[in-house]
């Protein structure tokens, strides 16, 4: 393809399409000698500013335009913010996918769900695999995280040098499920020499060292022993490591574990198919829990981020068909709040508290351990790898900036903080922004994918803040009113309130006056009448309520 920038032969081009400046939707492209690879294809979460939208996807216009020059998609691990866009974007890209066995199983599930499972060239690779793809040599390096088989990618641009894409990671000496971070491999890589490292920034503002998953298991074991009431725990569905911690803590207190939520069932199935959760019997489910008393159960649910359709929200709203909570029961949030989700999470917690339920978070007890490195761990990887250039990724601007400052404190003199869409040219001695490509977020809207500024989404947003007014006007062919206009004001007035009925009557009176003051010629023109009525209705609600509702006019001619 003809790029908007000319590629130098002695440089690698790094183009993040997601994950830089926002949490989630991680997607990065590496280009060298005219050929490209994609690292991860993740989704993000919408916040309260996008009513009716839960999932965001990175725009892939640039990746699509690469055509045959895009050689492959390589996945670092199976978290949704790294693979969640595969189901929607792979049919547009149709490139080979490389992933380790557990991540590959999750991709297969998405293929079945989206009906392309028999078409995709999914290459299952071993841990510590080596790949040769075009001008790139790629080595997988084991990293501890909150999901099995998390990997960093050592990407060699042959003839130029080595680059490290860390993926998600932490340093955990006792990860419970999955591997420890391979510090020796990272040190060997540093000894060879690394031109640039693209490093996870999620916890770059948090001092110290992240707690081990073993700490969570012990914290949960102690906490569960304090209660003899019903217990509901919510965590990230993909946190297989946490499943083992919860199971062992529950068993130590004479309780069984019941998983609730479709995504948890899928993750559990994938984990067991690929050899994880060994020694743990099948978890109870909605179909197998039977009549076991709640005092002998721990329900483990989806929805830790306040997702309206997930199990925890339904429980808080007293709408869940299986899980019913009573006063003095306990809700444990074994997760952190992803930025942007906090308002929805707090609303859900407040509903539980108002119902007399004890709510426990990681601020109250050691019930969560982050899967991302704190500052001491970041210092350690900079000591191991010693890159010539540090390029923070995976975070909002403030986390990435803090990561860059920390890198300099660790002796990495050259840093560059990107945003999505930047084209960054990296040679042996420098990294510089040389352009930009189309980027941004898309929204899953029903069964379709649309731009986040799609009119349906913008209209819902306007209605959310300003309400909606519909005015129905019935006229004859000469422009005479055959009945009083009908005004419906959603989100503005209560038609059962005497005061609001008076407001509606006032609105009808003003609309009638506007129509009567129009000339006969104007009343005969549908477009002119509709616009005059629309303006009159908006003006009325703006003057009375300081709102400019989304206003539609239905004009009927008889």
C-alpha positions, 0 to 999 in steps of 0.5 A: 500500500502507499503509506502516508509516510515513507519507511526508512530501511534502517528503522522500525515503525511503532504505531499504537492503535489502542491502549495509549492514553486510555485503558483497554483496547490494546493494539500495536503495529510494528513495521520494518522493511515494508512489512508489519505485525500486529500485537494484540487486538483488544476491546475497551469499556465504555463509561457513563458518557455513552449510554447503551454502549458497553464495549469499545473497539479500536478503529483499524482503518490503518491496519486494513489498508496495509493489506498483504503487508500485514503478516500476522496477529500475535497475542500476548495473553487472553485478557479481553482488553488484548483479544476482545476485538478479535471476534469483530475485527478478524473477518476484516483482516483475515490474518494468521493468529499466533497464541499459546494454548490457553489464549488460543482456546479463548480465540476459538470460543470467539470464532464459534461465537462469530461463526468464523472458527473454521476459517481462521489460521490459528497457530497454537504455539508453545511457551517460550516459542520462537517465530520467524515472520517476514523480517521479524524474529519473535520470542515469547518470554513468560510473564506472571499475570492474573491469567495463565500464559501471559507473555512478553514479546522479544521482537528482533528486526533482523539487521537492526536490533531487538525490541521488547513488548512487555504485554501485561505482567508483574513479579510474583514469586507465588502466582498460584496458577501459571508461570513466574516472570522469567527474569533470567530471560529478560536479563539475557535479553538486556545483555544482548542489547534492546533498542526500545522497550514498550512497557505496561504503565498501569500501576506506574503511580503506585509505590512499592511492589504488588502483592502476591496472589498467595496473599489474596488466598490467605486474605480470603481464607481469613475473611470467609471464616468471619461470616456464616451468612451468604457470600457473593464475590465478584472478580474479573471473569478471566482471572483464573488465578483468582478462581484457585484462590477463592476455591481453596479459601472457600474449602478451608471454611466448609464452603463450595464455590459456585460460578455465575455468569456466562463469561466465567463459564467460558473461562473455566471451560477453557482453563480446564481444557488446557490443563489449568485448575488441576486438582480442583473439582468442577465448580458448582453452577446454576444447574448443579447448585441444587438446594445447598444452603447459602451459608455453605456457598460462595457465589462467584459472579461476573460484573465487578466493573458495574456492567449493567448486564452482568450478574453482580448488577442483577443481584444488586437490583434484585433481578437475578434468577438464582442469587438472592441476597439478604441483610447481613449477607456479604458482597466481596469485590475482589478486583480493582476499579478500572478508571471510568467505571468507578461511578457505575461500580459505586452505584452498585455498591450503594444499592447493596449497602442500602439493602443491609449487605456488607460490602468489602473491597481491597481497601478493607481487606487483602482480597485483590492483587493487581496483575500489573507492576508497581513502581519497584517492579518497573525499576526491576525490569528496567535494571534487567532489560536496560533498553536504550529507549523507553516507550510507555504503553498500556495506561492513561496519560498520567500513568504513561508519563510517570512510567517515562519519568521512572525510566529516566530515574533508572538511567534510561535517558531517552523516552517517548510517550505516545498516543493512539495513532502516532507513527513512531520511527525508531532507529538504533539511537533515537525514537521520534514521531513522524506522523499520524494515522487514523485511529479512535474508538468504535462502539458495539451498537446492538449487532453492529459496529459504529463510530462513537459519534454515530447519530444513535449514540449522540441522540441517546446522550442528548436525551440522557441530559436534556430529555426528549419531546415529541409534538404531534400536529394534525392539520387539514390541507389548508393548514387549519388545526383539527385538534390541539397539538399533543406534546409528550415530554420524556425525561422532562415532565410527569403526565400524572402530575397536576403541576406538569399537566399545567406545563403541558397545557402551556406548551400546547397553547404556545405551539397553537399560537405559533401556528396561528401566527403563520401565514396561510402559505406557511401553514401549507408547507409541511417543512415550515410548520414542522420547524416552527413547532420544533423551535417553539417546543424547544424554546418552551422547555428551555425557558421553563426548565433550562433544558433543550430536549431532543425534539421531533415533530409528527405532522399529520395532514387530513 
